[in-house]
């Protein structure tokens, strides 16, 4: 096969069967033809997409085909597109289909949105699918979080004016090697290094999580992150979910599965009400970080919300307005409200889950 033929076949797969022309286009090898058929079933004409339709055997076969022909990342993308383009919610309602899905955090967000309409026979399978993704996220986040917190705490406790009993001699010798005195075979400790003896006060993290449907992926990451935080002895963690009402889910923190299934994704948004609840939890402002995870589309009173923000900031706590916590890039958010928060000296931002532990540790320990 010439490079030109290979080039034509790749474009034939990209453009679909409608682009093959009167001559039929380049002939596809067996594997490429199989890939073409799975893509055409999803992205082709309405008639072809109807063939995938509501038939469980057809959907099951298609799920198997995409795993056969494509890598995991592409499989997850195709599954999401199938849900959106074809309305294949039965993928998440039938236990047989749930078992064949390659789960990812986006599908878990959709599954949690549908949890109230899951048939009884699908619920345990759904929990198993959610658990697989949660365990993977937890593996990704636990070590960076522990490392970021431990590193920041060590840095905060260091001092260059230690009491004699608090001197770290190993570190002191290393930084003073340039003052080595060969005639005396010793090092002059010109610059001392040590650790502060006073025990750092317990830090407090309050997570306010917007449950609106647009925040589904961020909610999954935040739920798992909060459970990891709850396992750290150096911090006290509160997690509060809100839409137009406010629910304190701190009691579910030891178990991320129970926590995620306690969430009610969808509905309106009242950020101001959630912030008023957070004011009650703010008992040690100087040692507290408040994380507001929301796209800022406020359904309640924006002026009342801003009043709550001012009161919280004026207590001395650290306020982190997080627009999204996911790997999908810049989120959709209310730019006007974000600008108002910026005028108050805050900096609304989005973060990937991998980068957020360091952001949080810096906010807690400086």
C-alpha positions in Angstrom: 0.0 0.0 0.0 1.4 3.4 -1.0 1.5 6.3 1.4 -1.1 8.0 -0.8 -3.5 5.1 -0.4 -3.0 5.1 3.3 -3.6 8.8 3.4 -6.9 8.4 1.5 -8.1 5.6 3.8 -7.5 7.7 6.9 -9.5 10.6 5.4 -12.2 8.1 4.4 -12.5 7.0 8.0 -12.6 10.5 9.2 -15.2 11.8 6.8 -17.4 8.7 6.8 -19.3 6.7 4.2 -21.0 9.8 2.7 -17.6 11.0 1.5 -16.6 7.9 -0.5 -17.8 9.3 -3.8 -19.3 7.6 -6.9 -16.3 5.3 -7.4 -16.7 3.8 -3.9 -13.5 5.4 -2.6 -10.4 3.4 -1.5 -11.1 -0.2 -0.4 -10.7 -0.6 3.4 -8.9 -3.6 5.0 -11.0 -5.8 7.3 -10.0 -4.0 10.5 -10.5 -0.5 9.1 -13.9 -1.6 7.7 -14.9 -2.7 11.2 -13.9 0.6 12.6 -15.8 2.4 9.8 -19.0 0.4 10.7 -18.8 1.3 14.4 -18.2 5.0 13.6 -21.0 5.1 11.0 -23.5 3.6 13.5 -22.9 6.5 15.8 -22.0 9.4 13.4 -23.6 8.4 10.1 -27.0 9.3 8.7 -30.2 9.2 10.8 -31.2 5.9 9.2 -27.9 4.2 10.1 -28.0 5.6 13.7 -31.5 4.3 14.1 -30.0 0.8 13.6 -28.1 1.2 16.9 -31.3 2.4 18.5 -33.0 0.9 21.5 -32.1 -2.7 20.9 -30.0 -4.0 23.8 -28.2 -6.7 21.6 -27.2 -4.1 19.1 -25.9 -1.7 21.7 -24.1 -4.5 23.5 -22.4 -5.6 20.3 -21.5 -2.0 19.4 -19.9 -1.6 22.9 -17.8 -4.7 22.3 -16.8 -3.5 18.8 -15.5 -0.1 20.0 -13.4 -1.7 22.7 -12.0 -4.1 20.0 -11.1 -1.3 17.5 -10.1 1.7 19.7 -8.0 2.6 22.7 -9.6 3.3 26.1 -9.6 7.1 25.8 -11.4 6.9 22.5 -13.8 4.3 23.8 -14.8 6.6 26.6 -15.4 9.5 24.1 -17.5 7.3 21.8 -19.6 6.1 24.8 -20.3 9.7 25.9 -21.2 10.7 22.3 -23.6 7.7 22.1 -25.3 8.9 25.3 -25.7 12.4 24.0 -26.4 11.8 20.3 -28.6 8.7 20.5 -30.1 9.1 23.9 -28.9 5.6 24.9 -29.8 5.9 28.6 -30.5 2.2 28.6 -26.7 1.8 28.6 -26.9 3.0 32.2 -30.2 1.4 33.2 -29.6 -2.2 32.2 -27.1 -4.2 34.4 -26.0 -6.3 31.4 -25.0 -3.1 29.5 -23.5 -1.5 32.6 -21.1 -4.4 32.9 -19.8 -3.9 29.3 -19.2 -0.2 29.6 -15.6 1.2 30.0 -16.3 3.6 32.8 -14.9 7.1 33.2 -15.6 10.1 35.4 -18.0 11.7 32.8 -20.1 8.6 32.6 -20.2 8.3 36.4 -21.5 11.9 36.5 -24.3 10.9 34.1 -25.0 7.7 36.1 -25.3 9.6 39.4 -27.7 12.0 37.7 -29.9 9.0 36.7 -29.6 7.2 40.0 -33.1 7.9 41.1 -34.6 6.2 38.0 -32.3 3.1 38.1 -34.3 -0.1 38.3 -33.7 -2.1 41.4 -31.8 -4.8 39.5 -29.3 -2.2 38.1 -28.4 -0.5 41.4 -25.8 -2.8 42.7 -24.1 -3.0 39.2 -24.2 0.8 39.1 -22.5 1.0 42.5 -19.8 -1.5 41.3 -19.2 0.7 38.2 -18.9 3.8 40.3 -16.6 2.1 42.7 -14.2 1.2 39.9 -13.8 4.8 38.8 -13.7 6.1 42.4 -10.9 3.8 43.4 -8.9 4.8 40.3 -9.4 8.6 41.1 -8.4 7.9 44.7 -5.2 6.2 43.6 -4.4 9.2 41.5 -5.1 11.8 44.2 -4.0 10.3 47.5 -0.3 10.4 47.0 -0.1 14.0 45.5 -2.4 15.2 48.3 -0.3 13.7 51.1 2.9 14.8 49.5 1.7 18.4 49.0 0.4 18.7 52.5 3.4 17.1 54.2 5.8 19.3 52.1 4.0 22.5 52.9 3.8 21.7 56.6 7.5 20.9 56.8 8.3 24.2 55.0 6.0 26.1 57.4 7.6 24.6 60.5 11.2 25.4 59.4 13.1 28.2 61.1 16.5 29.8 60.9 16.5 30.8 64.5 15.9 27.5 66.3 16.4 27.0 70.0 19.4 24.8 70.8 17.2 21.8 71.3 15.4 22.3 68.0 18.5 22.5 65.7 18.5 20.2 62.8 22.2 19.4 62.7 22.1 17.4 59.4 20.6 20.3 57.5 22.7 22.9 59.4 25.9 21.1 58.4 24.9 20.8 54.8 24.2 24.5 54.4 27.4 25.4 56.2 29.9 23.2 54.3 31.3 26.4 52.7 32.5 27.3 56.2 34.5 24.1 56.7 37.7 24.8 58.6 40.3 22.2 57.5 42.8 23.0 60.2 40.2 22.2 62.8 38.4 19.6 60.8 35.1 21.1 61.6 32.3 23.3 60.1 31.4 26.7 61.5 27.6 26.8 62.0 27.2 30.3 60.7 23.6 29.7 59.6 21.4 27.5 61.8 18.5 25.3 60.6 15.7 23.8 62.7 12.1 23.1 63.3 9.6 25.1 65.3 8.6 23.1 68.4 5.1 24.6 68.6 2.6 22.2 67.1 0.7 23.6 64.2 -3.0 24.2 64.8 -5.5 21.9 63.1 -6.5 23.2 59.7 -10.1 23.4 58.6 -11.3 22.8 55.0 -14.9 23.6 54.1 -16.0 22.4 50.6 -19.2 23.9 49.2 -20.2 21.8 46.2 -22.6 23.0 43.5 -24.9 20.1 42.6 -26.3 21.6 39.4 -26.1 19.2 36.4 -23.4 21.1 34.6 -21.0 20.4 37.5 -21.4 16.6 37.4 -17.7 15.8 36.6 -16.4 18.3 39.1 -18.7 16.9 41.8 -17.3 13.4 41.3 -13.7 14.6 41.7 -14.6 16.8 44.7 -16.4 14.0 46.4 -13.4 11.6 46.2 -11.0 14.4 47.1 -13.0 15.3 50.2 -12.9 11.7 51.4 -9.1 11.6 51.0 -8.8 14.9 52.9 -10.9 13.4 55.7 -8.3 10.6 56.1 -5.5 13.2 56.8 -4.9 13.8 60.6 -3.7 17.3 60.0 -7.0 18.7 58.7 -10.7 18.8 59.6 -13.0 18.5 56.6 -16.6 19.6 56.0 -18.4 18.9 52.8 -21.6 20.7 52.0 -23.7 20.1 48.8 -26.1 22.7 47.6 -28.7 23.5 44.9 -31.6 25.6 46.1 -31.2 23.8 49.5 -28.1 22.9 51.5 -27.1 19.5 52.7 -24.2 18.8 55.0 -22.7 15.4 53.9 -19.8 15.4 56.3 -21.1 12.2 58.0 -20.7 10.3 54.7 -17.0 11.3 54.4 -15.4 8.0 55.3 -17.1 6.3 52.3 -16.8 8.0 48.8 -19.5 5.7 47.3 -22.0 6.6 50.0 -21.1 10.3 49.6 -21.5 10.3 45.8 -24.8 8.5 45.9 -26.1 10.9 48.6 -25.6 13.8 46.1 -28.6 15.0 44.1 -27.3 16.2 40.8 -29.4 18.6 38.9 -31.8 21.4 40.0 -31.3 25.1 40.7 -28.5 27.0 42.5 -28.5 29.2 45.6 -24.9 30.0 46.4 -25.9 32.6 48.9 -27.7 30.1 51.1 -24.7 27.8 51.0 -22.4 30.6 52.0 -24.6 31.5 55.0 -24.4 27.9 56.2 -20.6 28.0 55.8 -20.5 31.1 58.1 -21.8 28.8 60.9 -18.9 26.4 60.3 -16.2 29.1 60.3 -15.1 28.9 63.9 -11.3 29.4 63.3 -11.0 31.7 60.3 -7.2 32.0 60.3 -6.8 28.3 60.0 -9.7 27.8 57.5 -9.9 27.5 53.7 -13.3 27.7 52.1 -13.6 26.1 48.7 -16.6 27.2 46.6 -16.9 24.8 43.7 -19.4 26.4 41.4 -19.9 27.7 37.9 -21.4 30.8 39.6 -24.7 30.7 37.8 -26.6 32.1 40.8 -30.3 31.4 40.9 -30.8 33.4 44.1 -29.9 37.0 44.9 -26.4 38.0 43.6 -26.2 41.0 46.1 -27.0 38.7 49.0 -24.4 36.2 47.8 -21.8 38.9 47.6 -22.6 40.1 51.1 -21.9 36.6 52.4 -18.6 36.5 50.5 -17.6 39.8 52.1 -18.4 38.7 55.6 -16.5 35.5 55.2 -13.4 37.1 53.6 -13.4 39.8 56.4 -13.1 37.1 59.0 -9.7 36.3 57.7 -10.3 32.9 56.1 -8.9 31.9 52.7 -11.6 31.8 50.1 -11.0 29.7 46.9 -13.7 30.2 44.2 -13.2 27.1 41.9 -15.1 27.2 38.6 -14.4 23.6 37.7 -12.4 20.6 38.9 -11.8 18.4 35.9 -9.5 17.7 32.9 -11.7 19.3 30.3 -10.2 22.8 30.1 -12.0 26.1 30.5 -15.5 25.7 31.9 -18.7 27.6 31.1 -19.3 30.0 34.0 -21.0 33.3 34.8 -18.5 35.9 33.8 -20.4 38.7 35.5 -20.4 37.1 38.9 -16.7 36.0 38.4 -15.9 39.7 37.7 -17.7 40.8 40.9 -15.7 38.3 42.9 -12.5 39.5 41.3 -13.4 43.1 42.4 -13.5 41.7 46.0 -9.9 40.5 45.6 -10.7 36.9 44.9 -9.4 35.0 41.8 -12.0 32.5 40.4 -10.1 29.7 38.6 -10.5 26.2 37.2 -8.1 23.4 38.1 -7.3 19.9 37.0 -7.6 17.3 39.8 -3.9 16.6 39.7 -2.9 20.2 40.2 -5.5 21.0 42.9 -3.7 19.3 45.9 -0.8 21.7 45.6 -3.2 24.7 45.3 -5.0 23.6 48.4 -1.8 23.0 50.4 -0.5 26.4 49.5 -3.8 28.0 50.6 -3.6 26.1 54.0 0.1 26.5 54.8 1.3 29.4 52.7 
